[in-house]
Amino acid sequence: MLTGMVLSAPARAGSPAAERAAGAPVATYLLVALAALVMLLGPAGLNPAYGSGDARACAEQRYEHRWGAVPAELLGGRPLTAAQLSVLPPAAPGCVLPATPGKIPELSVLTALFVHAGWLHLIGNLLFLFVFGPAVEARLGRFRFLAGYLAVGCLATYGYALAETGTPDAVRALVGASGAISGVLGAFLRLYPRARVTTLVPLLLFLPLRFPAWLVLGLWFALQFWSVTSGGDGVAYLVHVIGFAAGWLLAWAARPAGATLGGPSRTGVAQ
């Protein structure tokens, strides 16, 4: 999950004319709505069909492995067997992960972007997307933004899979849009490096201070990079690092028409 930053949205573009041409950030809203809908209908949401207690916990684990991206499956090109999945600790007593013979690993890198491990995971990710997505979408255009979002998410997932080869995490399902949304942050940094971001500083009793985007997002990236080697809390920080770098490169290569390296007319809020 992306952590520790945004609370309010910047404007979509650097000039009124650009904002009128861009219109509503349809692609951003569509991605937010799809992720929310998947959560509501899945076992981690409000669907009563999955039961409660241990039954729901087991259903969540099975659901994540059915629709999430499993590194060993991505690199092997086929779903894992029940025996291979048996090495994972069960989410609840007696919970057994079955094989998923109909699963297509190559498609799981896409479906995994819309599956989240609980409401905090979902809200934390979508907050970032809702704040930074409109500004990036306005500059890149809806199609390039949507295609880039999915491409960066897939690239980050495959990069993580390669790094986890031969480790215990190679058989664990990776879920969430963190890689793709990190790409949105990287693209925002490239397009709006001088945008002023209001930041809530915990060490100063959450006193709001304004900093340029290059400083706030640069420090966030540095923290993710440092966490790659000192993690261990179940967060796939490498996905954030790869996604952020890929998003920055995507925005650089896209060279959107009329883009400036200034900032949106309103600031975002970070912590």
C-alpha positions in Angstrom: 0.0 0.0 0.0 1.2 3.5 -0.7 1.5 5.3 2.6 2.0 8.7 4.1 1.1 11.4 1.6 -1.8 12.9 -0.2 -5.1 14.4 1.2 -6.3 16.9 -1.4 -6.1 17.2 -5.1 -4.1 19.5 -7.4 -5.7 21.0 -10.4 -5.7 19.0 -13.6 -3.4 21.2 -15.7 -1.3 24.3 -15.7 -3.6 26.7 -17.5 -7.4 27.3 -17.8 -7.2 26.5 -21.6 -5.6 23.2 -20.9 -8.1 22.3 -18.3 -11.0 23.0 -20.6 -9.5 20.9 -23.4 -8.8 18.0 -21.0 -12.3 17.9 -19.6 -13.2 15.6 -16.7 -10.5 13.0 -15.8 -12.7 10.1 -17.0 -9.9 7.5 -17.0 -8.9 8.3 -13.4 -12.5 8.1 -12.2 -13.0 4.8 -14.1 -10.0 3.2 -12.5 -11.1 4.3 -9.0 -14.7 3.0 -9.6 -13.5 -0.3 -10.9 -11.2 -0.9 -8.0 -14.0 0.1 -5.5 -16.5 -2.2 -7.3 -14.2 -5.2 -7.2 -13.6 -4.6 -3.5 -17.4 -4.4 -2.8 -18.1 -7.6 -4.7 -15.2 -9.6 -3.3 -14.7 -11.4 0.0 -12.8 -8.5 1.5 -15.8 -6.2 0.8 -19.5 -6.3 1.7 -20.6 -9.4 -0.2 -22.4 -11.7 2.3 -22.0 -14.7 0.0 -18.5 -15.3 1.4 -19.7 -15.9 4.9 -17.9 -14.5 8.0 -15.1 -15.2 10.3 -12.7 -18.0 9.3 -14.8 -18.8 6.2 -14.4 -15.3 4.9 -10.7 -15.1 5.7 -10.1 -18.4 3.8 -12.2 -17.0 0.9 -10.1 -13.9 0.8 -6.8 -15.9 0.6 -8.3 -18.1 -2.2 -9.6 -15.0 -4.0 -6.2 -13.3 -4.0 -4.5 -16.3 -5.4 -7.1 -16.7 -8.1 -7.0 -13.1 -9.3 -3.6 -11.9 -7.9 -0.2 -12.1 -9.6 1.9 -15.0 -8.3 5.6 -14.5 -9.3 6.2 -18.3 -9.8 3.2 -18.5 -12.0 4.2 -15.5 -14.1 7.7 -16.8 -14.7 6.6 -20.4 -15.2 3.7 -19.6 -17.5 1.2 -21.9 -15.7 -0.8 -21.9 -12.4 0.7 -23.5 -9.4 -0.6 -26.9 -8.1 -2.3 -27.4 -4.8 0.9 -29.1 -3.6 3.0 -26.1 -4.4 0.5 -23.8 -2.7 0.5 -25.9 0.4 3.7 -24.3 1.6 1.8 -21.1 2.4 0.4 -20.7 5.9 -3.4 -20.9 5.9 -5.4 -17.7 6.5 -7.6 -19.7 8.9 -7.5 -23.2 10.5 -8.2 -25.8 7.9 -8.0 -23.4 5.0 -6.6 -25.2 1.9 -5.6 -23.3 -1.3 -6.8 -25.2 -4.3 -5.2 -25.2 -7.7 -6.6 -22.8 -10.3 -6.3 -24.6 -13.6 -8.3 -22.0 -15.5 -6.1 -19.1 -14.4 -4.0 -17.3 -17.1 -0.9 -16.0 -15.4 -0.3 -13.4 -18.1 -3.7 -11.8 -17.4 -3.3 -11.9 -13.7 -0.9 -8.9 -13.9 -3.9 -6.9 -14.9 -6.6 -8.4 -12.6 -4.2 -8.0 -9.7 -4.3 -4.2 -10.2 -7.9 -4.1 -9.1 -7.8 -6.5 -6.2 -6.9 -5.2 -2.8 -6.3 -6.8 0.6 -8.8 -4.9 2.6 -10.3 -1.4 2.9 -7.2 0.3 4.2 -5.2 -1.1 1.3 -7.8 0.1 -1.2 -8.4 3.6 0.3 -4.6 4.2 0.7 -4.0 3.5 -3.0 -7.1 5.2 -4.4 -6.4 8.4 -2.5 -3.1 8.8 -4.3 -4.7 8.0 -7.7 -7.6 10.4 -7.1 -5.2 13.2 -6.2 -2.4 12.9 -8.7 -4.2 11.1 -11.5 -6.3 14.0 -12.9 -3.3 16.2 -13.4 -1.3 13.5 -15.2 -4.3 12.4 -17.3 -4.8 16.0 -18.4 -1.3 16.2 -19.7 -1.0 12.8 -21.3 -4.6 12.4 -22.5 -7.1 9.8 -21.5 -5.9 7.0 -23.7 -2.2 7.4 -23.0 -2.8 7.8 -19.3 -4.9 4.6 -19.2 -2.6 2.6 -21.3 0.4 3.9 -19.4 -1.2 3.1 -16.1 -1.8 -0.5 -17.1 1.6 -0.9 -18.7 3.5 0.4 -15.8 1.5 -1.8 -13.4 2.3 -4.8 -15.4 6.0 -3.9 -15.7 6.3 -3.3 -12.0 4.7 -6.7 -11.3 7.0 -8.6 -13.6 10.0 -6.8 -12.2 9.0 -7.9 -8.7 8.4 -11.5 -9.9 12.0 -11.6 -11.3 13.4 -10.3 -8.1 11.5 -12.9 -6.0 12.6 -15.9 -8.1 13.6 -18.7 -5.7 12.3 -17.0 -2.6 9.4 -17.9 -0.3 7.5 -14.9 -1.7 7.5 -16.4 -5.2 4.4 -18.4 -4.4 2.6 -15.5 -2.6 -0.1 -13.5 -4.5 0.7 -9.9 -5.2 -2.4 -7.7 -5.3 -3.1 -4.0 -5.4 -2.5 -1.0 -7.7 0.6 0.3 -5.9 2.9 -0.2 -8.9 0.7 1.5 -11.4 -0.1 4.4 -8.9 3.5 4.8 -8.1 3.9 5.3 -11.9 1.4 8.1 -11.7 3.5 9.7 -9.0 6.6 9.4 -11.1 4.8 10.9 -14.1 3.5 13.8 -11.9 7.1 14.5 -10.7 8.3 14.7 -14.3 5.4 16.9 -15.5 5.0 19.1 -12.4 8.4 19.2 -10.5 7.8 22.7 -9.2 4.2 22.3 -8.1 3.8 23.3 -4.5 2.6 20.4 -2.2 1.2 21.1 1.2 2.7 18.5 3.6 1.6 17.4 7.0 4.7 16.8 9.1 4.1 14.3 11.9 7.2 15.3 13.9 5.7 18.9 14.0 2.3 17.8 15.2 1.1 17.5 11.6 1.8 21.2 11.0 1.0 21.9 7.3 4.1 23.1 5.3 4.5 23.7 1.6 7.3 22.1 -0.4 7.9 21.6 -4.1 6.8 18.3 -5.6 10.4 17.3 -6.5 11.3 17.4 -2.8 8.2 15.6 -1.4 8.0 12.9 -4.1 11.8 12.6 -4.3 11.9 11.9 -0.6 9.0 9.4 -0.9 10.9 7.6 -3.6 14.1 7.5 -1.6 12.1 6.0 1.3 10.7 3.3 -0.9 14.1 2.5 -2.3 15.6 2.3 1.2 12.7 0.0 2.3 13.5 -2.5 -0.5 16.4 -3.7 1.6 15.0 -3.1 5.0 11.4 -4.2 4.5 9.9 -7.4 5.8 6.4 -6.0 6.7 4.7 -7.6 3.8 4.8 -4.5 1.6 6.3 -5.0 -1.9 8.4 -1.9 -1.9 10.2 -2.9 -5.1 6.9 -2.6 -7.0 6.8 1.0 -5.9 10.3 1.7 -7.0 9.9 0.1 -10.4 6.5 1.8 -11.0 7.8 5.2 -10.0 10.8 5.0 -12.3 8.7 3.7 -15.2 6.1 6.4 -14.7 8.8 9.1 -14.8 10.3 7.6 -18.0 6.8 7.3 -19.6 6.0 11.0 -19.0 9.5 11.9 -20.3 9.0 9.8 -23.5 5.4 11.0 -24.1 6.4 14.6 -24.3 2.8 15.8 -24.1 2.0 18.8 -26.3 1.8 22.1 -24.5 3.4 20.6 -21.3 5.4 22.9 -19.0 7.5 21.9 -16.1 5.6 24.2 -13.8 2.8 23.1 -11.5 -0.9 22.9 -11.2 -2.8 26.0 -10.1 -3.7 24.3 -6.7 -1.6 22.2 -4.4 -1.9 18.7 -3.1 -1.6 17.8 0.5 0.9 15.2 1.6 2.0 13.6 4.8 
